[in-house]
C-alpha cells in the first residue's frame, strides 16, 4: 500500500471514469443514503463485482464529498484612513468570501495591520484574483496569505 502522504489526487470528469469506478460511486451512494443495507446489496443493485467495489471504494469519491469549507488567512498592511476597513470588506464580499474573523492592530504612524480569516468555499475566481483585487486598493500596502486549509 502506498504512503498516503505521498499520493497525488486528480479531478476528472465522470465520463472518463471506467464503468467499474462509476458503479462503485453509485454503490457508495446507495450505502450512504441507506437505500441498501450491505455492500452485497449495493453491488448487486448496480451490477458490480464485490472485488471491483473493494478495489475502488477508497480511490474514487464524488467531488462534493471532498470539497469542504476552506479557510484562508490573509495579512494586510493598510494605511489608516477613514473607511478603509469598509472598502476592504466590500472587496472580500465582492469575491463571495465570508469573513470569519477580523483582527486589526492600533494604527501606528498611519498604518495598521489587519488579519482576516475567510471562508473561501464560494469564492469567485482563484486565490491570485483575490490577492490582486486587495492589492489594487489604494490604501493596501501589502497583502499576503498566511495560511489556508480545510475546516
C-alpha positions as CSV (number, residue, x, y, z in Angstrom):
1,X,0.0,0.0,0.0
2,X,1.3,3.5,-0.9
3,X,2.1,6.0,1.7
4,X,-1.0,8.3,1.9
5,X,1.1,11.4,2.4
6,X,2.8,10.9,-0.9
7,X,-0.2,10.1,-3.0
8,X,-1.4,12.6,-5.6
9,X,-5.1,13.3,-6.4
10,X,-6.7,14.4,-9.6
11,X,-10.1,15.8,-10.5
12,X,-11.5,14.0,-13.6
13,X,-14.9,14.2,-15.4
14,X,-17.3,11.4,-14.7
15,X,-17.4,10.3,-18.4
16,X,-13.7,9.3,-18.4
17,X,-14.1,7.0,-15.4
18,X,-14.3,3.3,-16.0
19,X,-17.6,1.6,-15.7
20,X,-16.5,-0.1,-12.6
21,X,-15.5,3.2,-11.0
22,X,-18.8,4.8,-11.8
23,X,-20.7,1.8,-10.4
24,X,-18.5,1.9,-7.3
25,X,-19.6,5.5,-6.8
26,X,-23.3,4.5,-7.3
27,X,-22.9,1.7,-4.8
28,X,-21.3,4.0,-2.2
29,X,-24.2,6.4,-2.7
30,X,-26.7,3.6,-2.0
31,X,-24.9,2.7,1.1
32,X,-24.5,6.3,2.3
33,X,-28.2,7.1,1.8
34,X,-29.3,3.8,3.5
35,X,-31.1,2.7,0.3
36,X,-29.4,-0.7,0.8
37,X,-28.2,-2.4,4.0
38,X,-25.0,-4.0,2.9
39,X,-22.2,-3.9,0.4
40,X,-23.5,-7.1,-1.1
41,X,-26.9,-5.4,-1.7
42,X,-25.2,-2.3,-3.2
43,X,-23.0,-4.2,-5.7
44,X,-25.9,-6.4,-6.7
45,X,-28.1,-3.3,-7.3
46,X,-25.6,-1.7,-9.6
47,X,-24.3,-4.9,-11.2
48,X,-20.8,-4.7,-9.9
49,X,-18.5,-7.4,-8.5
50,X,-17.5,-7.1,-4.9
51,X,-13.8,-7.3,-5.8
52,X,-14.2,-4.3,-8.1
53,X,-16.0,-2.4,-5.3
54,X,-13.3,-3.1,-2.8
55,X,-10.6,-2.2,-5.4
56,X,-12.1,1.3,-6.0
57,X,-14.0,2.2,-2.8
58,X,-11.1,4.0,-1.2
59,X,-9.9,5.5,-4.5
60,X,-12.9,7.3,-6.1
61,X,-15.0,9.9,-4.4
62,X,-17.7,12.4,-5.5
63,X,-16.3,15.8,-5.8
64,X,-18.7,17.3,-3.3
65,X,-17.6,14.8,-0.6
66,X,-14.0,16.0,-0.6
67,X,-14.6,19.8,-1.1
68,X,-15.1,21.1,2.3
69,X,-15.3,24.6,3.6
70,X,-11.9,26.2,3.2
71,X,-10.3,28.8,5.4
72,X,-7.8,31.3,4.1
73,X,-6.0,33.7,6.4
74,X,-4.7,36.9,4.9
75,X,-2.5,39.5,6.4
76,X,-2.6,43.1,5.1
77,X,-0.8,46.3,5.9
78,X,-3.1,49.2,5.3
79,X,-3.0,53.0,5.6
80,X,-5.0,54.4,8.4
81,X,-7.7,56.3,6.6
82,X,-11.4,56.7,7.2
83,X,-13.5,54.0,5.5
84,X,-10.6,51.7,4.6
85,X,-11.9,48.7,6.5
86,X,-15.3,49.0,4.9
87,X,-13.8,49.1,1.4
88,X,-11.6,46.2,2.3
89,X,-14.6,44.1,3.4
90,X,-16.6,45.2,0.3
91,X,-13.8,43.7,-1.9
92,X,-13.9,40.5,0.2
93,X,-17.7,40.4,-0.2
94,X,-17.5,41.0,-4.0
95,X,-15.3,37.9,-4.3
96,X,-18.0,35.9,-2.5
97,X,-15.9,35.2,0.6
98,X,-17.3,35.1,4.1
99,X,-15.4,36.9,6.8
100,X,-14.9,34.6,9.8
101,X,-12.6,36.8,12.0
102,X,-11.0,40.2,11.8
103,X,-8.1,41.4,13.8
104,X,-6.8,45.0,13.4
105,X,-3.9,46.5,15.3
106,X,-4.0,50.0,16.6
107,X,-2.6,52.3,13.9
108,X,0.9,53.4,14.4
109,X,2.5,56.1,12.2
110,X,-0.6,56.0,9.9
111,X,-0.5,52.2,9.3
112,X,-2.4,49.3,10.7
113,X,-2.1,45.5,10.3
114,X,-5.3,43.6,9.5
115,X,-5.6,39.8,9.6
116,X,-8.7,38.3,8.1
117,X,-9.8,34.7,8.3
118,X,-12.1,34.0,5.4
119,X,-14.3,31.1,4.3
120,X,-13.5,30.9,0.6
121,X,-15.7,27.9,-0.2
122,X,-17.9,30.1,-2.5
123,X,-15.1,32.4,-3.7
124,X,-15.4,33.6,-7.3
125,X,-12.1,33.4,-9.1
126,X,-9.0,32.0,-7.6
127,X,-6.7,33.0,-4.8
128,X,-4.5,35.1,-7.0
129,X,-7.5,37.0,-8.2
130,X,-8.5,37.8,-4.7
131,X,-4.9,38.9,-3.7
132,X,-4.7,41.2,-6.8
133,X,-8.1,42.8,-6.0
134,X,-6.9,43.5,-2.5
135,X,-3.5,44.9,-3.7
136,X,-5.3,47.2,-6.2
137,X,-7.0,49.0,-3.3
138,X,-5.0,52.3,-3.0
139,X,-4.7,52.1,0.8
140,X,-3.3,48.5,0.9
141,X,0.5,48.5,1.1
142,X,0.9,44.7,1.4
143,X,-1.3,41.6,1.2
144,X,-0.1,38.0,1.7
145,X,-1.6,34.7,2.5
146,X,-0.6,33.4,5.9
147,X,-2.3,30.0,5.8
148,X,-5.0,28.1,4.0
149,X,-6.7,24.8,4.7
150,X,-10.0,23.0,5.4
151,X,-12.1,23.4,8.5
